[in-house]
Amino acid sequence: MPFGEVTAIPEPTIPGTETLSVNVFTPPLADAEREGARLPVLVWIHGGGYRAGSAASPWYDGAAFARDGIVTVTISYRLGLDGFGSVPGAPDNRGLRDQIAALTWVRRAIGAFGGDPERVTIAGQSAGGGSVLALLASPAAEGLFRAGISQSGALRRMPLETARERTARLAQIAGVEPTLEGLATLDDAAIDAAQAALEGELGAAAQQAAAASAAPLADWVAENLAGADMPGLAFYPVADDEILPREILDALADPPARRPLLAGAVADEFSMAGGALAGMLGGADVVEALGSTVVGDLAGRLVTELNRGHPAADALGGIITLGTFRLPLLEVADRSAGPIFVYDLRFAPRGGTASHCIDVPFVFDALGTAAEHVTALCGEQPPQELADAVHGAWVRFIADGKPGWPAWETAEGRGIRLGGPEASGDCAVEPLLGLERALAERLAEAAPVAEPDPASSIAPAPDHSPEENR
């Protein structure tokens, strides 16, 4: 698949069965030095919506991390139906199992490359960031890493029955039985075509449901702020008994999950989707229209903070950004058992937005790599000083679990702002996620009171000590 066809990242999808591999980048060490070097290790998990992507992207080149004393491993995993479909007789969450297998290999073999198996940090962006959160929550990954970095990661765990229904429908579209034997008769192209058709059906069903609603905008806003299922993703991590037996957020809140986490999002993620959603406004003023939804009197603030001079309909794309990434980020920050360091990457090129994936070339200090993709996301001449700041913070966190700013405290809500609009590379520690906090409180007020589940073991929000976690 050509670069850029699925994601903004130069990230090819490589067909075939021999795709599970790792790439290792090491600092320049003499052979005699490697075994005892005990350097910190970064294991990178690529994004691509659990459907596409590759560890072979030039943006994931570990040269800059190796230059700074980090052994870098980029890993691949099964995707789409193969990775996350639910088939009778096959284990679920095969994509996550591949990631766990790669981490097991790293623990066993990384010493030969100069790495320390006790100093492994997992990191990823988009689906990779979601995978990091899932692995932090998974009992099957316990003991394989000491810290995590989640960039634009979503808290998604599909009900097992939904995964089974979608797998069966994909098989029906492809004209085979929904069994291992039936699906094994399909080649990559047939599976990809059937999955694309399934995703089209899911999108059409969502549109039909909205059209049938008496208050389509109000229902759509409420559902998306609550983290509604994204019809563009047919498959993603599944609730099962072994890999993800609990809700991810609940597992992150428990003391056994007390590992340092660096987590954040970019300002505009999916704001670019707003244009396609403009018809939902029916020609009405966007503030007035959103004011009639659960957003209420926060509508003016929401539009001002999300749009920053961009088209009014971008606020609807911002609703997706909030519900998929930024409100879950606030929940993770407030409830994580371990120290969490929060960032908000707000850099945007002149006249542009801080879109999904814009963080990756800054993290890998790769502003000069696959330059046409960098320019498309970051504009002309993105600031190297911002890449120095972002990459440097990631290096510090991978090395010792502290990126250089205070850990999150719920009462203060402080993290680091990375860059700003109009190509600003300025960074500052300041209060973050204020709009998200106000929206979360509004949603809590509007939610029906649920009966407590006596079987639930949700831990209370931890009290992070700033002195301990700087």
N, C-alpha and C positions, 0 to 999 in steps of 0.2 A: 504494500500500500504506500503511495507516495507520501513524502513528508507533508505534514500540515493538513492532510485530508480529513482527519478526525479531530486532532487537537491543534492548539496554537504552537505546541512544542514540536521541533523537528524529531519526530518519534515514530519510526516505521513499525508497522505490525508485520512480523515475520511468520508466514504460514508454515505448516508442517508439524511433525511430532517431535522433532529433536530440537526443541526450543527452550528447554529448562536448563539454564546455565547461569554462571556467575562471572563477573568481570572483576579483577582485583587490581587496584592501583596502589603502589607502594612508594614511600619516599626512597630516595637514592641511598641504599645501604649496601655495604659489602656483604657478600654471602655469609661471612663469618659473624657479621653483626646481627643478622636478621633474627636468629633464634632467641636471643636475649634482649631484643629491643623493647618489647612490651609497650608498643605504641597504642594510643587510643584508636578505636575502629568505628567507622561509619558504615552502616548497611543501608543502602538507598533502595526504596520500593517505588517503582514508577507509577504514574497515574494513567488515565485514559478511560475512566468510567467503568472499570472492571470489564471492559470490552475490547480495548485496543491498547496500543503502547508497547514500549520495548525498553529493556535495560541498555540498549545499544545507542540511545540518542547521544549525539555529540554534546548536548548540554549537560549530560551526566558524566562527562569526563572527569575523573577524580584528580587531575593534575594539580589543580589549585589546592585541594585538601592535602595531597601528598607533599606538595611544596611546604605546607605548614605543619607537617609532622603527623598527619592522619592517614591511616591505612583505610582505603575506601573500597567497598564491595557493592556493586550494583547487581541486583538479582532479577530474574524473570519468574513468572508464575502463570498458570493456566488462566484463561480469560473466558468471559461470556458463558455460554452453555457448558463448555468443557470445565471451566473453573468453578461455576456457582449454580449450575442447574442441579435439580434434585431428581436422581434417577434410581429406581428400585435396584438394590444390589450393589450400589456404589456409595462410597462415603460422601457425605456432604462437605461443603466448603473446601473443595480440592485446591482452589487457588490459595486459600490461607494455609492449607497443609503444605503446599509447595514452599511458601514463605517460611514456615516453621522448619521444613527440611533444610532450606538454605541456611537458616540461623544455626541449626544443629551442625551443619558442615563447618560454618564459621567457627563455632566454639571448638570443634575438634581440630581444625586445620590452620586457623589464622596465625598461630604462632610461627609457622614456617615462613610467613610473609612479613614477620616483624610486628604483628599485632598482638594485643593482650586480650584473651578471651573473656577476662573479667571487666573489660572497659569497652563494651560494645554498646553503641547507640543506634537505634533504628530510626529512620527518617523517611518521609515521603510526602508527596504533594497530591492533592485531589484524591483520587482513589487510593493512592499511596498513603496519604495522610489519614484517610479513613481506615486503611489497613493497620496503620500504627496504633490507632485507638482500639481496634479490634484485638490486636496482639497484646496490648496492655491489659485487656479485659479477659484474655483467654487463659484458662488454666493449663492448656497444652503448651503454651509458650513460656511458662514460668521458668526462670533461671537462665534464659537464653540471652538476655540483654539487661543492661542496667538503667537505661534512660530512653526516652522517645522524643521525636520532633514531628509534630503533625502540622503540616502546612495546608490550609484550606481543606481540612478533613471533615467529613460528614459522619454523624452518629447514625449509621444505618444498619439494621439487622432485619432481614426479610423473614416474615413468618414462614415456617417450613411448608405449610399447606399452599401458600402462594407460590413458592418456588416449584412445588410439584405440579400445580395447575399450569404454570407458564411453560414448564418443560413439556408437559403433555400437549399443550397447544402448539408449541414449536414443532413437535414431532408430527402432529396432525397436518400442519401447514406443509411440512416437508414430505408428507405421504408415507411415513413409516410408523411402526409401533413405538410407544414411549418406553422402550426397554433398552438395556445395554446393547443387545443384539441388533435391534432396529436402528438405533442412532449410530452404531458403528458402521453402518452401510453408507453413511453420508460423508462426503468429502468436505474440506474446509469451505469451499465456495457455496455448497448447498446449505451448510449450517449457517454461514454468514447471511445468505439470502433469506433464510427462514427467520433468523433472529431479527433482521431488519423489518420483515413483514410483521412480526410480533410487536415490535416497538411501534410500528405504524398503527396497529390496532389499539395498543394501549393509549397512544396519543389521541386517536379518534374517540375512544371511549371517554377520555377525560373531557374532551371538547363537548361531547354530547351531554355529559352530566352537567356541565356548566350551562349549556343552552337550555336544559330542562329546569334549571333552578329558577325560583321566583326572584331571587336576589343574587344573580351570578357573580357580581363583583364582590359582594360581602362574603359569600361562601368561599370564593376563590382566595380572598385575602386571609380569611380565618384558617383555611386548610393549609395554605403555604406558610404562614407564620408558625403554624404548629408542626411544620416539617413534613408536609404531605409527600407521598411517594412520587418520585420523578418518573413520568412515563417514558422518558428517554433512556432509562436504565432498566432493561428487562431482567437482569440478574445482578445480584451483589451479595455480600455475606449473609448467611442464613442462620436462623436460630436452630441450633441442634443440641445434642446432649453432651458433646465432647469438646468442640472448639469454641462455640459461643452459647453456653447454656444459660447465660443471664443477659439481661439488658446491659449494653455496654456502659452506659452512664452509672448504673447501679454498681457494676463491678469496679469501675474506676474509683468509686467513693469508698470502697472497703480498704482497711489498712493493709491487707496483703498486696494491694496494687501500689503501695507507696514507693514510686520511683519518680525521679525528676522528669518533668515534661515541659518542653518548649512548644507552645501552640499559638496559632494566630490565623489571620485571614488577610485578604487584600480588600481594599475599600469597596470595589465595585463588582467583583466576581462575575455575576450574570446580569448586570444592569443593561448590557447590550441586547438582552432579550426583550426589553421594554417595547421596542418598536413593533414587534410582532403581536404584542398584547394590547396595543393602543385602542383597538376596537372595543375592548371591555369598558372603556370610559364613556362610550356613546356620545362623544363630543362634549361631555361635561368637563368643567374645571377639575384638574386632578386633586387639588386639595379638598374641594367640596365633595368630590366623589369618594375619596378615601375617608373623609370625615363621617360618612354615613356607614362605615364599616366598624369592625372592632377597634380599629385604630383611633377613632373618635377625635378628640381635640389634640391628639398628637400628630394629626395629619400635616399641619403646616411645618412643624419641626422635622418630620420625616422627609417631606419633599425637599426642604431646604438643605438638609444634611446629605441626602442621597443624590440629589441632582447637581448641585453646585454649578448651575448655569447650563446644564445639558437638557435635552428635550424632556418635557414634562412626563411623557410615558415611561422614561427610564426609571421612574419611581416604582413602576410595576415590576420591572426586572430586579429592582432593589428589594422588593418584597421576597422574591425567590432567594436572593443573597442573604437576607436576614434569616429566613426560616431554615435554609439549608446549612449555612455556615456560621453566621454571627451569633444568633441566639443560642445554638448548641455550644459554641465556644464559651459563651458566658456561663452556661450550665456546667461545662467541664471545669472552667476556672473556679467557680464557686464550690464545687463538690469534690474535686480531686483529692484523694487522700495524701498524695505526695506534693512536694513543692512544684508549682507551675509558674512558668515565666511567659507572660502574654505579650504578643506584639500585634501591631496593626500597620500593615504596609499600605501607606496612602500615596506613595509616589504615583504620579500620572504624567504622561507626556503632555506637552502644551496642546490644549484643545482636546485632550483624550481622557481616557478613564484608566483606573487601576484594575485592569481586567484579570479574570481567572488565568493563572499561569505566569503572570508578570513577575512574580517573585523568583522564579527558578534561575534565570541567568544571574541575578544578584547573589543568590545563595552559593552558586557554583563559581562565582567570579568569572563568568563566561560572556561578558558583554561583547567580546570580539568573535564569538563562535556562532556559526550559522547566522551571520549578521542580518540576513534578510528577515529572519524570524524575530530577532532582537528588535530591529527597527519597527516591525509591524506591531509589536507589543509595547515597546518602551520609547518609541520615537527616535528621532535623530540625536545622536550623542547623549545617551543616558549617562548620568553622573557616576564616574568611577568611584568617587568618594562614598556614594551610597553602597556600591558593591563592596568596598573595603569594610564599611561598617557592618553590613549584613553578614557577609562571609566571615568576618572576624568574630562576630557574636556566636555564629554557629560553631566555629572552631573552638572557642572557649567553652561552650556548653558540651561539646563532644569530649573535650579534654578533661573537664573537671565538674561538669553538671551545673555550671553557673555562667550565664551569658554576659553578665556585666550590668544588669539592672535588678532591682528588687523583685522577689517573688510576689505573686498576686496575693493581696489581702482583700477579702470581700468588702470590708468597710470602706477602704480607700479606692479600690478598683484601679490601681495604677499599673501601667505597663509601658512599653516603648512604642512611640510613633516613628515609623521608618519612612522618611520622605514625605512629600506633600504634593499638591497639585501644581500644574505649570512647571513640571520637571524639577521641582525642588528636591535636593538631596539631604535636606536638614532632618536631623533625628532628635528626639527629646523624650525623656521620661515624663509622663503626664497621665491624668485620669483617662481611661478608655471605656468604651462600650456603654456610655451614658444613655444613648438612645435605646440600645438593646435592653438595658435595665428597666427603663420606663415602659417599654413595650412588654417585657416579661411580666411586670407587675400588672399591666392592663390585661394581659391574657389570663393571668391567674385570677383576677377579679371576675372575668367573664366566664371562666370555666365552671362547669357543673361540679358540685362537691361529690367526690367519689368515696365509696366506702373503703376503709383501709383493708389491705390484704394481709391477713394474719401470717401468711407464708412468706411475705416479703421481708428481706433483711437489709433494707436500705440504711446505710450509715449516715449519721448527721454530717452536715458540712464541717470540714475540718477547720481548725484554727491555725493557719499558717503563720509561723513566726518570721518576721522580717529579719531579725538579727541572725537567725539560723541559715537563711537561704539567700544571702546576697552573693 
